[in-house]
Amino acid sequence: MILSVSLTALSGIALFFLMRHHYVRVGSAVVAALFGYALASTGLHTAIDHLITTIATALGSLH
């Protein structure tokens, strides 16, 4: 859970700086935010969280 929260925060910060430096327009940022909301409200985030957890576990077992 903390990994997905960290990735969400990192994405938000990256999107903010991209908007600030005019690499991304406001409309695109709104679409990205609505897409994130749609993922959260439909329950698809659990599948994505499971995928991220599986990848993190696999990478952690490489050591």
LUMDREN-224529 format. One line per 10 residues: number of its first residue (from 1); their letters; for each residue x, y, z of N, C-alpha, C, O. Coordinates in Angstrom, 2 decimals, padded with zeros to 5 digits. Example, Ala and Ser with C-alpha at 12.3 -4.5 7.8 and 13.67 -1.06 7.14 Angstrom:
# LUMDREN-224529
1 = as = 013.19,-005.69,007.80,012.30,-004.50,007.80,013.20,-003.30,007.80,014.24,-003.32,008.46; 012.85,-002.25,007.08,013.67,-001.06,007.14,012.90,000.03,007.87,013.41,001.14,008.04
//
This chain:
# LUMDREN-224529
1 = milsvsltal = 000.82,-001.19,000.00,000.00,000.00,000.00,000.86,001.25,000.00,000.59,002.19,-000.74; 001.91,001.26,000.83,002.75,002.45,000.90,003.47,002.69,-000.42,003.76,003.83,-000.77; 003.77,001.61,-001.14,004.44,001.75,-002.43,003.53,002.44,-003.43,003.99,003.30,-004.19; 002.26,002.08,-003.45,001.34,002.71,-004.39,001.08,004.16,-004.01,000.90,005.01,-004.89; 001.04,004.47,-002.71,000.86,005.86,-002.27,002.08,006.68,-002.67,001.95,007.81,-003.12; 003.26,006.11,-002.50,004.49,006.81,-002.89,004.53,007.06,-004.39,004.93,008.14,-004.83; 004.12,006.07,-005.18,004.10,006.25,-006.64,003.08,007.30,-007.05,003.31,008.06,-007.99; 001.95,007.36,-006.35,000.94,008.36,-006.65,001.47,009.75,-006.33,001.29,010.68,-007.11; 002.11,009.89,-005.19,002.68,011.19,-004.82,003.77,011.61,-005.79,003.83,012.77,-006.20; 004.61,010.68,-006.17,005.67,010.98,-007.13,005.11,011.39,-008.48,005.62,012.31,-009.12
11 = sgialfflmr = 004.06,010.72,-008.91,003.41,011.08,-010.18,002.80,012.47,-010.11,002.88,013.24,-011.07; 002.19,012.78,-008.98,001.60,014.11,-008.81,002.65,015.21,-008.83,002.45,016.26,-009.44; 003.77,014.97,-008.17,004.86,015.95,-008.16,005.44,016.12,-009.56,005.70,017.24,-009.99; 005.65,015.00,-010.25,006.18,015.07,-011.61,005.22,015.82,-012.54,005.65,016.62,-013.36; 003.93,015.55,-012.40,002.94,016.23,-013.23,002.91,017.73,-012.93,002.76,018.53,-013.84; 003.07,018.10,-011.66,003.11,019.51,-011.29,004.27,020.23,-011.97,004.09,021.30,-012.55; 005.46,019.63,-011.91,006.62,020.28,-012.51,006.54,020.29,-014.03,007.00,021.24,-014.67; 005.95,019.26,-014.62,005.77,019.27,-016.07,004.80,020.37,-016.49,005.00,021.02,-017.52; 003.77,020.59,-015.70,002.84,021.69,-015.99,003.51,023.04,-015.80,003.32,023.96,-016.59; 004.30,023.14,-014.76,004.95,024.42,-014.44,005.93,024.85,-015.54,006.06,026.03,-015.84
21 = hhyvrvgsav = 006.60,023.88,-016.14,007.57,024.19,-017.19,006.97,024.07,-018.59,007.69,024.06,-019.59; 005.65,023.98,-018.65,004.89,023.99,-019.91,005.19,022.81,-020.82,005.09,022.93,-022.05; 005.54,021.68,-020.24,005.68,020.46,-021.04,004.34,019.75,-021.19,004.11,019.02,-022.16; 003.46,019.97,-020.21,002.13,019.36,-020.22,001.13,020.48,-020.05,001.29,021.35,-019.20; 000.08,020.47,-020.87,-000.96,021.48,-020.76,-001.91,021.13,-019.62,-001.94,020.00,-019.14; -002.68,022.10,-019.21,-003.61,021.92,-018.10,-004.65,020.85,-018.45,-005.02,020.05,-017.60; -005.12,020.85,-019.69,-006.11,019.85,-020.10,-005.59,018.43,-019.96,-006.32,017.54,-019.52; -004.35,018.22,-020.33,-003.74,016.89,-020.20,-003.59,016.50,-018.74,-003.77,015.34,-018.38; -003.27,017.47,-017.90,-003.14,017.19,-016.47,-004.49,016.82,-015.87,-004.58,015.94,-015.02; -005.55,017.49,-016.31,-006.89,017.17,-015.81,-007.29,015.76,-016.25,-007.88,015.01,-015.48
31 = vaalfgyala = -006.98,015.42,-017.50,-007.29,014.07,-017.99,-006.53,013.02,-017.18,-007.09,011.98,-016.84; -005.27,013.28,-016.87,-004.48,012.35,-016.07,-005.08,012.19,-014.66,-005.14,011.09,-014.13; -005.51,013.30,-014.08,-006.12,013.23,-012.74,-007.44,012.47,-012.78,-007.71,011.66,-011.89; -008.24,012.70,-013.81,-009.52,011.98,-013.93,-009.29,010.50,-014.19,-010.06,009.66,-013.71; -008.24,010.17,-014.94,-007.91,008.77,-015.16,-007.53,008.09,-013.85,-007.95,006.96,-013.59; -006.74,008.76,-013.05,-006.38,008.22,-011.74,-007.59,008.04,-010.85,-007.70,007.05,-010.14; -008.51,009.00,-010.89,-009.74,008.89,-010.12,-010.59,007.71,-010.62,-011.19,006.98,-009.82; -010.63,007.55,-011.93,-011.41,006.44,-012.50,-010.83,005.09,-012.08,-011.57,004.16,-011.79; -009.50,004.99,-012.05,-008.87,003.75,-011.59,-009.24,003.46,-010.14,-009.53,002.32,-009.78; -009.22,004.49,-009.33,-009.51,004.30,-007.91,-010.97,003.96,-007.68,-011.29,003.14,-006.82
41 = stglhtaidh = -011.87,004.58,-008.44,-013.29,004.39,-008.18,-013.83,003.08,-008.76,-014.84,002.57,-008.28; -013.18,002.54,-009.78,-013.67,001.30,-010.39,-013.10,000.05,-009.72,-013.59,-001.05,-009.97; -012.10,000.20,-008.89,-011.52,-000.95,-008.22,-010.38,-001.58,-008.99,-009.84,-002.60,-008.57; -010.01,-000.99,-010.10,-008.90,-001.52,-010.89,-007.57,-001.31,-010.18,-006.58,-001.98,-010.49; -007.55,-000.39,-009.24,-006.30,-000.12,-008.52,-005.81,-001.33,-007.75,-004.61,-001.45,-007.51; -006.72,-002.22,-007.34,-006.26,-003.40,-006.60,-005.43,-004.33,-007.48,-004.45,-004.91,-007.02; -005.82,-004.45,-008.74,-005.03,-005.27,-009.67,-003.67,-004.64,-009.93,-002.66,-005.33,-010.00; -003.65,-003.32,-010.07,-002.38,-002.62,-010.31,-001.50,-002.71,-009.07,-000.29,-002.91,-009.17; -002.11,-002.57,-007.89,-001.36,-002.69,-006.64,-000.78,-004.09,-006.50,000.36,-004.25,-006.05; -001.54,-005.09,-006.88,-001.05,-006.47,-006.82,000.13,-006.64,-007.78,001.11,-007.30,-007.43
51 = littiatalg = 000.05,-006.07,-008.97,001.14,-006.15,-009.93,002.40,-005.48,-009.39,003.50,-006.02,-009.50; 002.24,-004.30,-008.81,003.39,-003.58,-008.25,004.01,-004.37,-007.10,005.23,-004.45,-006.99; 003.17,-004.95,-006.25,003.66,-005.74,-005.13,004.40,-006.98,-005.61,005.43,-007.35,-005.05; 003.88,-007.62,-006.64,004.53,-008.80,-007.20,005.90,-008.46,-007.77,006.87,-009.18,-007.56; 005.97,-007.36,-008.49,007.25,-006.93,-009.07,008.24,-006.57,-007.97,009.41,-006.95,-008.04; 007.77,-005.85,-006.93,008.66,-005.48,-005.83,009.16,-006.70,-005.09,010.32,-006.74,-004.68; 008.30,-007.69,-004.91,008.71,-008.92,-004.25,009.74,-009.67,-005.09,010.73,-010.20,-004.57; 009.50,-009.72,-006.39,010.44,-010.42,-007.29,011.80,-009.71,-007.29,012.84,-010.36,-007.27; 011.78,-008.39,-007.30,013.05,-007.65,-007.28,013.76,-007.79,-005.94,014.99,-007.84,-005.87; 012.97,-007.87,-004.87,013.56,-008.04,-003.54,014.19,-009.41,-003.36,015.14,-009.56,-002.60
61 = slh = 013.66,-010.41,-004.05,014.22,-011.75,-003.90,015.47,-011.97,-004.75,016.10,-013.02,-004.65; 015.83,-011.01,-005.57,017.03,-011.14,-006.40,018.31,-010.98,-005.59,019.37,-011.44,-006.01; 018.21,-010.32,-004.45,019.42,-010.07,-003.65,019.85,-011.27,-002.94,020.85,-011.24,-002.22
//
